[in-house]
Amino acid sequence: MRIFMSIMLLVAVVGIVGFVSLNTGRSVGPVSLGFKIIPNASLNAVVLWAFGLGVLWTLIIAIVQEIRLRSRISRLKNTIVNLEEELSHLRTMPLSKIETEQTEQEEK
């Protein structure tokens, strides 16, 4: 797994360096951020900021999903414990109690 991650990191670094070196000095013109306008923003900055924001957004979504899954697993574990406890009580219930419940239902 470490070798795979190292290779992926190396590919990402080489890709970023290649992109930056091929696009030096290019600008996309003014970029509006909604609250500020950046005149003559470089292409490298715009692409890297967009990539960084995408990574941050993906991280936030993944954390929220992980929290939801962990809470669901916890609830399901509690349900399993409750059902196993109920099953244990049913296994240890004396037969005379079961017979009296059946006779009460027959009398009605």
Wavefront OBJ file of the C-alpha trace (Angstrom):
o trace
v 0.000 0.000 0.000
v 2.854 2.379 0.787
v 4.436 1.708 -2.590
v 1.139 2.470 -4.346
v 0.694 5.709 -2.391
v 4.290 6.726 -3.120
v 3.797 6.124 -6.840
v 0.533 8.108 -6.834
v 2.206 11.003 -4.997
v 5.096 10.954 -7.458
v 2.687 11.013 -10.425
v 0.783 13.943 -8.887
v 3.968 15.941 -8.236
v 5.302 15.301 -11.746
v 1.929 16.273 -13.207
v 1.786 19.514 -11.229
v 5.368 20.449 -12.100
v 4.753 19.673 -15.774
v 1.547 21.709 -15.835
v 3.176 24.700 -14.149
v 6.229 24.608 -16.398
v 4.147 24.421 -19.582
v 1.818 27.270 -18.573
v 4.136 29.900 -17.102
v 3.247 33.463 -17.925
v -0.313 32.738 -19.079
v -3.160 34.617 -17.490
v -6.892 34.076 -17.745
v -7.826 37.692 -17.144
v -9.924 38.972 -14.267
v -11.411 36.333 -11.952
v -14.396 37.143 -9.729
v -14.535 35.371 -6.377
v -17.909 36.835 -5.493
v -16.470 39.158 -2.883
v -13.301 40.231 -4.713
v -12.135 40.554 -8.306
v -8.571 39.450 -9.066
v -7.205 41.160 -12.216
v -4.884 39.154 -14.470
v -4.978 35.909 -12.490
v -2.473 33.350 -13.709
v -3.723 30.089 -15.166
v -1.559 28.081 -12.757
v -3.049 29.780 -9.709
v -6.631 29.346 -10.900
v -6.212 25.647 -11.694
v -4.329 24.841 -8.497
v -6.843 26.747 -6.349
v -9.735 24.949 -8.063
v -8.027 21.606 -7.488
v -7.344 22.451 -3.834
v -10.934 23.514 -3.235
v -12.148 20.304 -4.873
v -9.944 18.232 -2.588
v -11.182 20.170 0.465
v -14.822 19.716 -0.565
v -14.295 15.988 -1.119
v -12.654 15.694 2.308
v -15.598 17.414 3.991
v -18.112 15.137 2.232
v -16.069 12.040 3.166
v -15.912 13.083 6.837
v -19.682 13.638 6.970
v -20.308 10.237 5.355
v -17.912 8.563 7.805
v -19.706 10.121 10.787
v -23.081 8.973 9.437
v -21.826 5.431 8.866
v -20.239 5.187 12.309
v -23.427 6.383 14.017
v -25.490 3.886 12.019
v -23.104 1.061 12.933
v -23.386 2.053 16.591
v -27.198 2.012 16.455
v -27.186 -1.388 14.735
v -24.789 -2.814 17.332
v -27.144 -1.645 20.090
v -30.044 -3.286 18.264
v -28.102 -6.541 18.003
v -27.298 -6.474 21.731
v -30.979 -5.864 22.581
v -32.155 -8.666 20.295
v -29.578 -11.102 21.661
v -30.674 -10.231 25.197
v -34.314 -10.833 24.269
v -33.393 -14.138 22.650
v -31.489 -15.166 25.765
v -34.523 -14.376 27.919
v -36.754 -16.403 25.628
v -34.372 -19.366 25.803
v -34.302 -19.338 29.593
v -38.053 -18.819 30.062
v -39.573 -21.747 31.958
v -41.996 -23.971 30.048
v -44.709 -23.605 32.670
v -44.923 -19.886 31.955
v -45.309 -20.573 28.237
v -48.026 -23.163 28.913
v -50.015 -20.780 31.112
v -49.887 -18.109 28.456
v -51.190 -20.584 25.869
v -54.055 -21.720 28.108
v -55.038 -18.112 28.801
v -55.246 -17.466 25.061
v -57.351 -20.634 24.545
v -59.806 -19.604 27.272
v -60.522 -16.298 25.548
l 1 2 3 4 5 6 7 8 9 10 11 12 13 14 15 16 17 18 19 20 21 22 23 24 25 26 27 28 29 30 31 32 33 34 35 36 37 38 39 40 41 42 43 44 45 46 47 48 49 50 51 52 53 54 55 56 57 58 59 60 61 62 63 64 65 66 67 68 69 70 71 72 73 74 75 76 77 78 79 80 81 82 83 84 85 86 87 88 89 90 91 92 93 94 95 96 97 98 99 100 101 102 103 104 105 106 107 108
